[in-house]
Amino acid sequence: MAMEQELDYLNAQQAAQYLTTTRQRVYELAQAGRLGRRVAGFWLFTPAELEIFKAERAQRPKGGRPPKVDTLGEQPAK
């Protein structure tokens, strides 16, 4: 008989705290298939998958407009 590793699952509120985001954003990610699994009507998340998601998120470039540069290619003084 194989021993299965017991997993600790987090709910959406706990996952949001772990990812430093809102519970609504966690639900959006879950519904898009990027996080979690639905069990008996509840979204559940493992710490391992949240850690992987957090690491991937840290590697992505930030959005927004690039910084302004002057005609010589240098950033202007503030």
Secondary structure by P-SEA (a helix, b strand, c coil): cccccbbbbbcaaaaaaaacccaaaaaaaaaaccbbbbcccbbbbbaaaaaaaaaaaaaccccccccccccccccccc
